[in-house]
Amino acid sequence: MTKLLIITTGGTIDKIYFDDKSDYQVGEPQISQILHAMHVAFEFQVSALMRKDSLHITDDDRKLIRAAVAASDAPQVLIT
C-alpha cells in the first residue's frame, strides 16, 4: 500500500478561532483526525514542519518545505 507523507505548515486547516473569525492561533495539525474520521483506505504519515498561516510563510520557509520534500522517500507528498 502506498504511504502518503503529509507535511503540515499550519494555516486554515489547523486554525483555532476564538471569536468571529478574527482572533486565532495555529494549533496542532488536524489532518490525522480528519483522515481517521473519514476511514481512508491508505497509509499516511504526518510531519508537522511549522505552524504558520500561509500569509506569513517566507522564502526561507519555502526552502525548508522544499528540503523536507526532497529528503523524503515517500512516493507521494501532500503539503497543507
mmCIF file of the N, C-alpha and C atoms, coordinates in Angstrom:
data_MODEL
# 
_entry.id   MODEL 
# 
loop_
_atom_site.group_PDB 
_atom_site.id 
_atom_site.type_symbol 
_atom_site.label_atom_id 
_atom_site.label_alt_id 
_atom_site.label_comp_id 
_atom_site.label_asym_id 
_atom_site.label_entity_id 
_atom_site.label_seq_id 
_atom_site.pdbx_PDB_ins_code 
_atom_site.Cartn_x 
_atom_site.Cartn_y 
_atom_site.Cartn_z 
_atom_site.occupancy 
_atom_site.B_iso_or_equiv 
_atom_site.pdbx_formal_charge 
_atom_site.auth_seq_id 
_atom_site.auth_comp_id 
_atom_site.auth_asym_id 
_atom_site.auth_atom_id 
_atom_site.pdbx_PDB_model_num 
ATOM 1   N N  . MET A 1 1  ? 0.844   -1.176 0.000  1.00 0.00 ? 1  MET A N  1 
ATOM 2   C CA . MET A 1 1  ? 0.000   0.000  0.000  1.00 0.00 ? 1  MET A CA 1 
ATOM 3   C C  . MET A 1 1  ? 0.894   1.245  0.000  1.00 0.00 ? 1  MET A C  1 
ATOM 4   N N  . THR A 1 2  ? 0.550   2.213  -0.793 1.00 0.00 ? 2  THR A N  1 
ATOM 5   C CA . THR A 1 2  ? 1.321   3.441  -0.900 1.00 0.00 ? 2  THR A CA 1 
ATOM 6   C C  . THR A 1 2  ? 1.159   4.277  0.365  1.00 0.00 ? 2  THR A C  1 
ATOM 7   N N  . LYS A 1 3  ? 2.266   4.818  0.829  1.00 0.00 ? 3  LYS A N  1 
ATOM 8   C CA . LYS A 1 3  ? 2.222   5.670  2.013  1.00 0.00 ? 3  LYS A CA 1 
ATOM 9   C C  . LYS A 1 3  ? 2.351   7.127  1.587  1.00 0.00 ? 3  LYS A C  1 
ATOM 10  N N  . LEU A 1 4  ? 1.420   7.931  2.034  1.00 0.00 ? 4  LEU A N  1 
ATOM 11  C CA . LEU A 1 4  ? 1.388   9.350  1.731  1.00 0.00 ? 4  LEU A CA 1 
ATOM 12  C C  . LEU A 1 4  ? 2.053   10.114 2.873  1.00 0.00 ? 4  LEU A C  1 
ATOM 13  N N  . LEU A 1 5  ? 3.004   10.973 2.543  1.00 0.00 ? 5  LEU A N  1 
ATOM 14  C CA . LEU A 1 5  ? 3.596   11.866 3.533  1.00 0.00 ? 5  LEU A CA 1 
ATOM 15  C C  . LEU A 1 5  ? 2.826   13.177 3.488  1.00 0.00 ? 5  LEU A C  1 
ATOM 16  N N  . ILE A 1 6  ? 2.319   13.597 4.630  1.00 0.00 ? 6  ILE A N  1 
ATOM 17  C CA . ILE A 1 6  ? 1.599   14.863 4.728  1.00 0.00 ? 6  ILE A CA 1 
ATOM 18  C C  . ILE A 1 6  ? 2.461   15.815 5.548  1.00 0.00 ? 6  ILE A C  1 
ATOM 19  N N  . ILE A 1 7  ? 2.929   16.869 4.905  1.00 0.00 ? 7  ILE A N  1 
ATOM 20  C CA . ILE A 1 7  ? 3.738   17.886 5.578  1.00 0.00 ? 7  ILE A CA 1 
ATOM 21  C C  . ILE A 1 7  ? 2.811   19.043 5.926  1.00 0.00 ? 7  ILE A C  1 
ATOM 22  N N  . THR A 1 8  ? 2.687   19.318 7.221  1.00 0.00 ? 8  THR A N  1 
ATOM 23  C CA . THR A 1 8  ? 1.798   20.405 7.626  1.00 0.00 ? 8  THR A CA 1 
ATOM 24  C C  . THR A 1 8  ? 2.608   21.662 7.924  1.00 0.00 ? 8  THR A C  1 
ATOM 25  N N  . THR A 1 9  ? 2.037   22.790 7.524  1.00 0.00 ? 9  THR A N  1 
ATOM 26  C CA . THR A 1 9  ? 2.692   24.078 7.743  1.00 0.00 ? 9  THR A CA 1 
ATOM 27  C C  . THR A 1 9  ? 1.841   25.009 8.597  1.00 0.00 ? 9  THR A C  1 
ATOM 28  N N  . GLY A 1 10 ? 0.669   24.565 8.988  1.00 0.00 ? 10 GLY A N  1 
ATOM 29  C CA . GLY A 1 10 ? -0.262  25.414 9.732  1.00 0.00 ? 10 GLY A CA 1 
ATOM 30  C C  . GLY A 1 10 ? -1.295  25.958 8.775  1.00 0.00 ? 10 GLY A C  1 
ATOM 31  N N  . GLY A 1 11 ? -1.916  27.024 9.137  1.00 0.00 ? 11 GLY A N  1 
ATOM 32  C CA . GLY A 1 11 ? -2.884  27.639 8.248  1.00 0.00 ? 11 GLY A CA 1 
ATOM 33  C C  . GLY A 1 11 ? -4.314  27.230 8.545  1.00 0.00 ? 11 GLY A C  1 
ATOM 34  N N  . THR A 1 12 ? -5.174  27.430 7.572  1.00 0.00 ? 12 THR A N  1 
ATOM 35  C CA . THR A 1 12 ? -6.613  27.298 7.758  1.00 0.00 ? 12 THR A CA 1 
ATOM 36  C C  . THR A 1 12 ? -7.029  25.984 8.395  1.00 0.00 ? 12 THR A C  1 
ATOM 37  N N  . ILE A 1 13 ? -6.474  24.879 7.934  1.00 0.00 ? 13 ILE A N  1 
ATOM 38  C CA . ILE A 1 13 ? -6.897  23.573 8.446  1.00 0.00 ? 13 ILE A CA 1 
ATOM 39  C C  . ILE A 1 13 ? -6.532  23.390 9.917  1.00 0.00 ? 13 ILE A C  1 
ATOM 40  N N  . ASP A 1 14 ? -5.560  24.133 10.404 1.00 0.00 ? 14 ASP A N  1 
ATOM 41  C CA . ASP A 1 14 ? -5.098  23.986 11.787 1.00 0.00 ? 14 ASP A CA 1 
ATOM 42  C C  . ASP A 1 14 ? -5.430  25.189 12.673 1.00 0.00 ? 14 ASP A C  1 
ATOM 43  N N  . LYS A 1 15 ? -6.189  26.141 12.165 1.00 0.00 ? 15 LYS A N  1 
ATOM 44  C CA . LYS A 1 15 ? -6.500  27.336 12.949 1.00 0.00 ? 15 LYS A CA 1 
ATOM 45  C C  . LYS A 1 15 ? -7.534  27.038 14.026 1.00 0.00 ? 15 LYS A C  1 
ATOM 46  N N  . ILE A 1 16 ? -7.337  27.665 15.169 1.00 0.00 ? 16 ILE A N  1 
ATOM 47  C CA . ILE A 1 16 ? -8.295  27.630 16.265 1.00 0.00 ? 16 ILE A CA 1 
ATOM 48  C C  . ILE A 1 16 ? -8.792  29.063 16.431 1.00 0.00 ? 16 ILE A C  1 
ATOM 49  N N  . TYR A 1 17 ? -10.086 29.274 16.191 1.00 0.00 ? 17 TYR A N  1 
ATOM 50  C CA . TYR A 1 17 ? -10.661 30.615 16.269 1.00 0.00 ? 17 TYR A CA 1 
ATOM 51  C C  . TYR A 1 17 ? -11.241 30.866 17.651 1.00 0.00 ? 17 TYR A C  1 
ATOM 52  N N  . PHE A 1 18 ? -11.030 32.072 18.164 1.00 0.00 ? 18 PHE A N  1 
ATOM 53  C CA . PHE A 1 18 ? -11.509 32.437 19.490 1.00 0.00 ? 18 PHE A CA 1 
ATOM 54  C C  . PHE A 1 18 ? -12.717 33.360 19.448 1.00 0.00 ? 18 PHE A C  1 
ATOM 55  N N  . ASP A 1 19 ? -13.013 33.932 18.303 1.00 0.00 ? 19 ASP A N  1 
ATOM 56  C CA . ASP A 1 19 ? -14.194 34.782 18.178 1.00 0.00 ? 19 ASP A CA 1 
ATOM 57  C C  . ASP A 1 19 ? -14.720 34.667 16.757 1.00 0.00 ? 19 ASP A C  1 
ATOM 58  N N  . ASP A 1 20 ? -15.292 35.709 16.238 1.00 0.00 ? 20 ASP A N  1 
ATOM 59  C CA . ASP A 1 20 ? -15.930 35.672 14.919 1.00 0.00 ? 20 ASP A CA 1 
ATOM 60  C C  . ASP A 1 20 ? -14.899 35.719 13.792 1.00 0.00 ? 20 ASP A C  1 
ATOM 61  N N  . LYS A 1 21 ? -13.989 34.744 13.762 1.00 0.00 ? 21 LYS A N  1 
ATOM 62  C CA . LYS A 1 21 ? -13.017 34.536 12.687 1.00 0.00 ? 21 LYS A CA 1 
ATOM 63  C C  . LYS A 1 21 ? -11.955 35.626 12.566 1.00 0.00 ? 21 LYS A C  1 
ATOM 64  N N  . SER A 1 22 ? -11.735 36.411 13.614 1.00 0.00 ? 22 SER A N  1 
ATOM 65  C CA . SER A 1 22 ? -10.672 37.408 13.519 1.00 0.00 ? 22 SER A CA 1 
ATOM 66  C C  . SER A 1 22 ? -9.522  37.125 14.487 1.00 0.00 ? 22 SER A C  1 
ATOM 67  N N  . ASP A 1 23 ? -9.800  36.477 15.592 1.00 0.00 ? 23 ASP A N  1 
ATOM 68  C CA . ASP A 1 23 ? -8.758  36.164 16.566 1.00 0.00 ? 23 ASP A CA 1 
ATOM 69  C C  . ASP A 1 23 ? -8.518  34.661 16.543 1.00 0.00 ? 23 ASP A C  1 
ATOM 70  N N  . TYR A 1 24 ? -7.295  34.252 16.191 1.00 0.00 ? 24 TYR A N  1 
ATOM 71  C CA . TYR A 1 24 ? -7.000  32.825 16.071 1.00 0.00 ? 24 TYR A CA 1 
ATOM 72  C C  . TYR A 1 24 ? -5.544  32.554 16.415 1.00 0.00 ? 24 TYR A C  1 
ATOM 73  N N  . GLN A 1 25 ? -5.236  31.290 16.592 1.00 0.00 ? 25 GLN A N  1 
ATOM 74  C CA . GLN A 1 25 ? -3.854  30.823 16.649 1.00 0.00 ? 25 GLN A CA 1 
ATOM 75  C C  . GLN A 1 25 ? -3.797  29.531 15.850 1.00 0.00 ? 25 GLN A C  1 
ATOM 76  N N  . VAL A 1 26 ? -2.608  29.179 15.401 1.00 0.00 ? 26 VAL A N  1 
ATOM 77  C CA . VAL A 1 26 ? -2.433  27.935 14.661 1.00 0.00 ? 26 VAL A CA 1 
ATOM 78  C C  . VAL A 1 26 ? -2.147  26.845 15.684 1.00 0.00 ? 26 VAL A C  1 
ATOM 79  N N  . GLY A 1 27 ? -2.991  25.819 15.692 1.00 0.00 ? 27 GLY A N  1 
ATOM 80  C CA . GLY A 1 27 ? -2.875  24.749 16.675 1.00 0.00 ? 27 GLY A CA 1 
ATOM 81  C C  . GLY A 1 27 ? -2.190  23.516 16.120 1.00 0.00 ? 27 GLY A C  1 
ATOM 82  N N  . GLU A 1 28 ? -2.414  22.397 16.797 1.00 0.00 ? 28 GLU A N  1 
ATOM 83  C CA . GLU A 1 28 ? -1.862  21.111 16.377 1.00 0.00 ? 28 GLU A CA 1 
ATOM 84  C C  . GLU A 1 28 ? -2.433  20.721 15.015 1.00 0.00 ? 28 GLU A C  1 
ATOM 85  N N  . PRO A 1 29 ? -1.668  19.985 14.210 1.00 0.00 ? 29 PRO A N  1 
ATOM 86  C CA . PRO A 1 29 ? -2.183  19.518 12.916 1.00 0.00 ? 29 PRO A CA 1 
ATOM 87  C C  . PRO A 1 29 ? -3.451  18.676 13.101 1.00 0.00 ? 29 PRO A C  1 
ATOM 88  N N  . GLN A 1 30 ? -4.474  18.957 12.317 1.00 0.00 ? 30 GLN A N  1 
ATOM 89  C CA . GLN A 1 30 ? -5.764  18.275 12.413 1.00 0.00 ? 30 GLN A CA 1 
ATOM 90  C C  . GLN A 1 30 ? -5.954  17.188 11.362 1.00 0.00 ? 30 GLN A C  1 
ATOM 91  N N  . ILE A 1 31 ? -5.042  17.090 10.416 1.00 0.00 ? 31 ILE A N  1 
ATOM 92  C CA . ILE A 1 31 ? -5.239  16.200 9.277  1.00 0.00 ? 31 ILE A CA 1 
ATOM 93  C C  . ILE A 1 31 ? -5.374  14.738 9.687  1.00 0.00 ? 31 ILE A C  1 
ATOM 94  N N  . SER A 1 32 ? -4.650  14.288 10.689 1.00 0.00 ? 32 SER A N  1 
ATOM 95  C CA . SER A 1 32 ? -4.762  12.887 11.127 1.00 0.00 ? 32 SER A CA 1 
ATOM 96  C C  . SER A 1 32 ? -6.174  12.573 11.595 1.00 0.00 ? 32 SER A C  1 
ATOM 97  N N  . GLN A 1 33 ? -6.729  13.446 12.442 1.00 0.00 ? 33 GLN A N  1 
ATOM 98  C CA . GLN A 1 33 ? -8.081  13.226 12.937 1.00 0.00 ? 33 GLN A CA 1 
ATOM 99  C C  . GLN A 1 33 ? -9.099  13.243 11.800 1.00 0.00 ? 33 GLN A C  1 
ATOM 100 N N  . ILE A 1 34 ? -8.916  14.141 10.859 1.00 0.00 ? 34 ILE A N  1 
ATOM 101 C CA . ILE A 1 34 ? -9.838  14.241 9.727  1.00 0.00 ? 34 ILE A CA 1 
ATOM 102 C C  . ILE A 1 34 ? -9.794  12.968 8.895  1.00 0.00 ? 34 ILE A C  1 
ATOM 103 N N  . LEU A 1 35 ? -8.599  12.505 8.559  1.00 0.00 ? 35 LEU A N  1 
ATOM 104 C CA . LEU A 1 35 ? -8.476  11.307 7.720  1.00 0.00 ? 35 LEU A CA 1 
ATOM 105 C C  . LEU A 1 35 ? -8.945  10.051 8.450  1.00 0.00 ? 35 LEU A C  1 
ATOM 106 N N  . HIS A 1 36 ? -8.666  9.950  9.748  1.00 0.00 ? 36 HIS A N  1 
ATOM 107 C CA . HIS A 1 36 ? -9.162  8.796  10.518 1.00 0.00 ? 36 HIS A CA 1 
ATOM 108 C C  . HIS A 1 36 ? -10.690 8.804  10.563 1.00 0.00 ? 36 HIS A C  1 
ATOM 109 N N  . ALA A 1 37 ? -11.296 9.970  10.747 1.00 0.00 ? 37 ALA A N  1 
ATOM 110 C CA . ALA A 1 37 ? -12.759 10.068 10.782 1.00 0.00 ? 37 ALA A CA 1 
ATOM 111 C C  . ALA A 1 37 ? -13.382 9.678  9.444  1.00 0.00 ? 37 ALA A C  1 
ATOM 112 N N  . MET A 1 38 ? -12.644 9.898  8.361  1.00 0.00 ? 38 MET A N  1 
ATOM 113 C CA . MET A 1 38 ? -13.138 9.554  7.017  1.00 0.00 ? 38 MET A CA 1 
ATOM 114 C C  . MET A 1 38 ? -12.866 8.097  6.662  1.00 0.00 ? 38 MET A C  1 
ATOM 115 N N  . HIS A 1 39 ? -12.147 7.371  7.539  1.00 0.00 ? 39 HIS A N  1 
ATOM 116 C CA . HIS A 1 39 ? -11.817 5.958  7.301  1.00 0.00 ? 39 HIS A CA 1 
ATOM 117 C C  . HIS A 1 39 ? -11.126 5.764  5.951  1.00 0.00 ? 39 HIS A C  1 
ATOM 118 N N  . VAL A 1 40 ? -10.099 6.573  5.691  1.00 0.00 ? 40 VAL A N  1 
ATOM 119 C CA . VAL A 1 40 ? -9.383  6.469  4.418  1.00 0.00 ? 40 VAL A CA 1 
ATOM 120 C C  . VAL A 1 40 ? -8.712  5.103  4.298  1.00 0.00 ? 40 VAL A C  1 
ATOM 121 N N  . ALA A 1 41 ? -8.559  4.650  3.072  1.00 0.00 ? 41 ALA A N  1 
ATOM 122 C CA . ALA A 1 41 ? -8.025  3.307  2.809  1.00 0.00 ? 41 ALA A CA 1 
ATOM 123 C C  . ALA A 1 41 ? -6.565  3.351  2.371  1.00 0.00 ? 41 ALA A C  1 
ATOM 124 N N  . PHE A 1 42 ? -5.818  4.313  2.878  1.00 0.00 ? 42 PHE A N  1 
ATOM 125 C CA . PHE A 1 42 ? -4.397  4.379  2.550  1.00 0.00 ? 42 PHE A CA 1 
ATOM 126 C C  . PHE A 1 42 ? -3.613  4.741  3.804  1.00 0.00 ? 42 PHE A C  1 
ATOM 127 N N  . GLU A 1 43 ? -2.339  4.384  3.779  1.00 0.00 ? 43 GLU A N  1 
ATOM 128 C CA . GLU A 1 43 ? -1.460  4.719  4.898  1.00 0.00 ? 43 GLU A CA 1 
ATOM 129 C C  . GLU A 1 43 ? -0.934  6.136  4.714  1.00 0.00 ? 43 GLU A C  1 
ATOM 130 N N  . PHE A 1 44 ? -0.760  6.825  5.816  1.00 0.00 ? 44 PHE A N  1 
ATOM 131 C CA . PHE A 1 44 ? -0.200  8.169  5.746  1.00 0.00 ? 44 PHE A CA 1 
ATOM 132 C C  . PHE A 1 44 ? 0.635   8.436  6.985  1.00 0.00 ? 44 PHE A C  1 
ATOM 133 N N  . GLN A 1 45 ? 1.537   9.385  6.828  1.00 0.00 ? 45 GLN A N  1 
ATOM 134 C CA . GLN A 1 45 ? 2.384   9.845  7.924  1.00 0.00 ? 45 GLN A CA 1 
ATOM 135 C C  . GLN A 1 45 ? 2.326   11.361 7.928  1.00 0.00 ? 45 GLN A C  1 
ATOM 136 N N  . VAL A 1 46 ? 2.176   11.958 9.094  1.00 0.00 ? 46 VAL A N  1 
ATOM 137 C CA . VAL A 1 46 ? 2.103   13.410 9.209  1.00 0.00 ? 46 VAL A CA 1 
ATOM 138 C C  . VAL A 1 46 ? 3.406   13.936 9.795  1.00 0.00 ? 46 VAL A C  1 
ATOM 139 N N  . SER A 1 47 ? 3.962   14.938 9.131  1.00 0.00 ? 47 SER A N  1 
ATOM 140 C CA . SER A 1 47 ? 5.159   15.618 9.609  1.00 0.00 ? 47 SER A CA 1 
ATOM 141 C C  . SER A 1 47 ? 4.824   17.101 9.784  1.00 0.00 ? 47 SER A C  1 
ATOM 142 N N  . ALA A 1 48 ? 4.795   17.562 11.028 1.00 0.00 ? 48 ALA A N  1 
ATOM 143 C CA . ALA A 1 48 ? 4.482   18.965 11.317 1.00 0.00 ? 48 ALA A CA 1 
ATOM 144 C C  . ALA A 1 48 ? 5.762   19.786 11.174 1.00 0.00 ? 48 ALA A C  1 
ATOM 145 N N  . LEU A 1 49 ? 5.874   20.499 10.075 1.00 0.00 ? 49 LEU A N  1 
ATOM 146 C CA . LEU A 1 49 ? 7.098   21.241 9.772  1.00 0.00 ? 49 LEU A CA 1 
ATOM 147 C C  . LEU A 1 49 ? 7.119   22.614 10.437 1.00 0.00 ? 49 LEU A C  1 
ATOM 148 N N  . MET A 1 50 ? 5.964   23.284 10.465 1.00 0.00 ? 50 MET A N  1 
ATOM 149 C CA . MET A 1 50 ? 5.864   24.608 11.075 1.00 0.00 ? 50 MET A CA 1 
ATOM 150 C C  . MET A 1 50 ? 4.407   24.877 11.400 1.00 0.00 ? 50 MET A C  1 
ATOM 151 N N  . ARG A 1 51 ? 4.170   25.955 12.119 1.00 0.00 ? 51 ARG A N  1 
ATOM 152 C CA . ARG A 1 51 ? 2.803   26.378 12.448 1.00 0.00 ? 51 ARG A CA 1 
ATOM 153 C C  . ARG A 1 51 ? 2.650   27.841 12.065 1.00 0.00 ? 51 ARG A C  1 
ATOM 154 N N  . LYS A 1 52 ? 2.424   28.067 10.782 1.00 0.00 ? 52 LYS A N  1 
ATOM 155 C CA . LYS A 1 52 ? 2.303   29.438 10.290 1.00 0.00 ? 52 LYS A CA 1 
ATOM 156 C C  . LYS A 1 52 ? 1.100   29.548 9.369  1.00 0.00 ? 52 LYS A C  1 
ATOM 157 N N  . ASP A 1 53 ? 0.436   30.675 9.434  1.00 0.00 ? 53 ASP A N  1 
ATOM 158 C CA . ASP A 1 53 ? -0.581  30.974 8.445  1.00 0.00 ? 53 ASP A CA 1 
ATOM 159 C C  . ASP A 1 53 ? 0.134   31.197 7.118  1.00 0.00 ? 53 ASP A C  1 
ATOM 160 N N  . SER A 1 54 ? -0.494  30.836 6.030  1.00 0.00 ? 54 SER A N  1 
ATOM 161 C CA . SER A 1 54 ? 0.158   30.956 4.718  1.00 0.00 ? 54 SER A CA 1 
ATOM 162 C C  . SER A 1 54 ? 0.550   32.394 4.389  1.00 0.00 ? 54 SER A C  1 
ATOM 163 N N  . LEU A 1 55 ? -0.144  33.359 4.958  1.00 0.00 ? 55 LEU A N  1 
ATOM 164 C CA . LEU A 1 55 ? 0.218   34.763 4.722  1.00 0.00 ? 55 LEU A CA 1 
ATOM 165 C C  . LEU A 1 55 ? 1.574   35.118 5.320  1.00 0.00 ? 55 LEU A C  1 
ATOM 166 N N  . HIS A 1 56 ? 2.047   34.296 6.253  1.00 0.00 ? 56 HIS A N  1 
ATOM 167 C CA . HIS A 1 56 ? 3.300   34.590 6.948  1.00 0.00 ? 56 HIS A CA 1 
ATOM 168 C C  . HIS A 1 56 ? 4.451   33.681 6.528  1.00 0.00 ? 56 HIS A C  1 
ATOM 169 N N  . ILE A 1 57 ? 4.235   32.808 5.555  1.00 0.00 ? 57 ILE A N  1 
ATOM 170 C CA . ILE A 1 57 ? 5.303   31.929 5.087  1.00 0.00 ? 57 ILE A CA 1 
ATOM 171 C C  . ILE A 1 57 ? 6.282   32.732 4.228  1.00 0.00 ? 57 ILE A C  1 
ATOM 172 N N  . THR A 1 58 ? 7.562   32.595 4.531  1.00 0.00 ? 58 THR A N  1 
ATOM 173 C CA . THR A 1 58 ? 8.615   33.361 3.859  1.00 0.00 ? 58 THR A CA 1 
ATOM 174 C C  . THR A 1 58 ? 9.334   32.496 2.822  1.00 0.00 ? 58 THR A C  1 
ATOM 175 N N  . ASP A 1 59 ? 10.232  33.115 2.086  1.00 0.00 ? 59 ASP A N  1 
ATOM 176 C CA . ASP A 1 59 ? 11.047  32.357 1.132  1.00 0.00 ? 59 ASP A CA 1 
ATOM 177 C C  . ASP A 1 59 ? 11.907  31.321 1.853  1.00 0.00 ? 59 ASP A C  1 
ATOM 178 N N  . ASP A 1 60 ? 12.400  31.656 3.037  1.00 0.00 ? 60 ASP A N  1 
ATOM 179 C CA . ASP A 1 60 ? 13.171  30.677 3.815  1.00 0.00 ? 60 ASP A CA 1 
ATOM 180 C C  . ASP A 1 60 ? 12.296  29.486 4.220  1.00 0.00 ? 60 ASP A C  1 
ATOM 181 N N  . ASP A 1 61 ? 11.040  29.761 4.570  1.00 0.00 ? 61 ASP A N  1 
ATOM 182 C CA . ASP A 1 61 ? 10.105  28.676 4.892  1.00 0.00 ? 61 ASP A CA 1 
ATOM 183 C C  . ASP A 1 61 ? 9.872   27.787 3.670  1.00 0.00 ? 61 ASP A C  1 
ATOM 184 N N  . ARG A 1 62 ? 9.739   28.403 2.507  1.00 0.00 ? 62 ARG A N  1 
ATOM 185 C CA . ARG A 1 62 ? 9.543   27.631 1.272  1.00 0.00 ? 62 ARG A CA 1 
ATOM 186 C C  . ARG A 1 62 ? 10.748  26.735 0.991  1.00 0.00 ? 62 ARG A C  1 
ATOM 187 N N  . LYS A 1 63 ? 11.940  27.248 1.272  1.00 0.00 ? 63 LYS A N  1 
ATOM 188 C CA . LYS A 1 63 ? 13.152  26.430 1.109  1.00 0.00 ? 63 LYS A CA 1 
ATOM 189 C C  . LYS A 1 63 ? 13.126  25.244 2.070  1.00 0.00 ? 63 LYS A C  1 
ATOM 190 N N  . LEU A 1 64 ? 12.668  25.476 3.288  1.00 0.00 ? 64 LEU A N  1 
ATOM 191 C CA . LEU A 1 64 ? 12.553  24.407 4.281  1.00 0.00 ? 64 LEU A CA 1 
ATOM 192 C C  . LEU A 1 64 ? 11.547  23.345 3.819  1.00 0.00 ? 64 LEU A C  1 
ATOM 193 N N  . ILE A 1 65 ? 10.427  23.773 3.275  1.00 0.00 ? 65 ILE A N  1 
ATOM 194 C CA . ILE A 1 65 ? 9.421   22.841 2.748  1.00 0.00 ? 65 ILE A CA 1 
ATOM 195 C C  . ILE A 1 65 ? 10.012  22.042 1.597  1.00 0.00 ? 65 ILE A C  1 
ATOM 196 N N  . ARG A 1 66 ? 10.678  22.728 0.681  1.00 0.00 ? 66 ARG A N  1 
ATOM 197 C CA . ARG A 1 66 ? 11.295  22.058 -0.472 1.00 0.00 ? 66 ARG A CA 1 
ATOM 198 C C  . ARG A 1 66 ? 12.316  21.021 -0.011 1.00 0.00 ? 66 ARG A C  1 
ATOM 199 N N  . ALA A 1 67 ? 13.120  21.369 0.990  1.00 0.00 ? 67 ALA A N  1 
ATOM 200 C CA . ALA A 1 67 ? 14.127  20.441 1.512  1.00 0.00 ? 67 ALA A CA 1 
ATOM 201 C C  . ALA A 1 67 ? 13.471  19.225 2.168  1.00 0.00 ? 67 ALA A C  1 
ATOM 202 N N  . ALA A 1 68 ? 12.361  19.433 2.870  1.00 0.00 ? 68 ALA A N  1 
ATOM 203 C CA . ALA A 1 68 ? 11.657  18.316 3.509  1.00 0.00 ? 68 ALA A CA 1 
ATOM 204 C C  . ALA A 1 68 ? 11.105  17.353 2.467  1.00 0.00 ? 68 ALA A C  1 
ATOM 205 N N  . VAL A 1 69 ? 10.580  17.890 1.383  1.00 0.00 ? 69 VAL A N  1 
ATOM 206 C CA . VAL A 1 69 ? 10.071  17.034 0.301  1.00 0.00 ? 69 VAL A CA 1 
ATOM 207 C C  . VAL A 1 69 ? 11.226  16.276 -0.345 1.00 0.00 ? 69 VAL A C  1 
ATOM 208 N N  . ALA A 1 70 ? 12.317  16.966 -0.621 1.00 0.00 ? 70 ALA A N  1 
ATOM 209 C CA . ALA A 1 70 ? 13.471  16.333 -1.269 1.00 0.00 ? 70 ALA A CA 1 
ATOM 210 C C  . ALA A 1 70 ? 14.083  15.241 -0.395 1.00 0.00 ? 70 ALA A C  1 
ATOM 211 N N  . ALA A 1 71 ? 14.052  15.420 0.914  1.00 0.00 ? 71 ALA A N  1 
ATOM 212 C CA . ALA A 1 71 ? 14.647  14.445 1.831  1.00 0.00 ? 71 ALA A CA 1 
ATOM 213 C C  . ALA A 1 71 ? 13.769  13.214 2.043  1.00 0.00 ? 71 ALA A C  1 
ATOM 214 N N  . SER A 1 72 ? 12.519  13.309 1.640  1.00 0.00 ? 72 SER A N  1 
ATOM 215 C CA . SER A 1 72 ? 11.584  12.206 1.861  1.00 0.00 ? 72 SER A CA 1 
ATOM 216 C C  . SER A 1 72 ? 11.727  11.134 0.790  1.00 0.00 ? 72 SER A C  1 
ATOM 217 N N  . ASP A 1 73 ? 11.507  9.888  1.192  1.00 0.00 ? 73 ASP A N  1 
ATOM 218 C CA . ASP A 1 73 ? 11.469  8.807  0.208  1.00 0.00 ? 73 ASP A CA 1 
ATOM 219 C C  . ASP A 1 73 ? 10.028  8.375  -0.074 1.00 0.00 ? 73 ASP A C  1 
ATOM 220 N N  . ALA A 1 74 ? 9.070   9.146  0.416  1.00 0.00 ? 74 ALA A N  1 
ATOM 221 C CA . ALA A 1 74 ? 7.657   8.837  0.178  1.00 0.00 ? 74 ALA A CA 1 
ATOM 222 C C  . ALA A 1 74 ? 7.336   9.006  -1.305 1.00 0.00 ? 74 ALA A C  1 
ATOM 223 N N  . PRO A 1 75 ? 6.542   8.093  -1.861 1.00 0.00 ? 75 PRO A N  1 
ATOM 224 C CA . PRO A 1 75 ? 6.184   8.207  -3.273 1.00 0.00 ? 75 PRO A CA 1 
ATOM 225 C C  . PRO A 1 75 ? 5.204   9.350  -3.550 1.00 0.00 ? 75 PRO A C  1 
ATOM 226 N N  . GLN A 1 76 ? 4.487   9.785  -2.517 1.00 0.00 ? 76 GLN A N  1 
ATOM 227 C CA . GLN A 1 76 ? 3.531   10.879 -2.674 1.00 0.00 ? 76 GLN A CA 1 
ATOM 228 C C  . GLN A 1 76 ? 3.630   11.798 -1.463 1.00 0.00 ? 76 GLN A C  1 
ATOM 229 N N  . VAL A 1 77 ? 3.536   13.115 -1.718 1.00 0.00 ? 77 VAL A N  1 
ATOM 230 C CA . VAL A 1 77 ? 3.632   14.101 -0.644 1.00 0.00 ? 77 VAL A CA 1 
ATOM 231 C C  . VAL A 1 77 ? 2.491   15.096 -0.801 1.00 0.00 ? 77 VAL A C  1 
ATOM 232 N N  . LEU A 1 78 ? 1.843   15.404 0.313  1.00 0.00 ? 78 LEU A N  1 
ATOM 233 C CA . LEU A 1 78 ? 0.801   16.422 0.362  1.00 0.00 ? 78 LEU A CA 1 
ATOM 234 C C  . LEU A 1 78 ? 1.263   17.482 1.346  1.00 0.00 ? 78 LEU A C  1 
ATOM 235 N N  . ILE A 1 79 ? 1.206   18.750 0.940  1.00 0.00 ? 79 ILE A N  1 
ATOM 236 C CA . ILE A 1 79 ? 1.603   19.850 1.815  1.00 0.00 ? 79 ILE A CA 1 
ATOM 237 C C  . ILE A 1 79 ? 0.352   20.638 2.169  1.00 0.00 ? 79 ILE A C  1 
ATOM 238 N N  . THR A 1 80 ? 0.116   20.803 3.477  1.00 0.00 ? 80 THR A N  1 
ATOM 239 C CA . THR A 1 80 ? -1.052  21.588 3.899  1.00 0.00 ? 80 THR A CA 1 
ATOM 240 C C  . THR A 1 80 ? -0.591  22.822 4.634  1.00 0.00 ? 80 THR A C  1 
# 
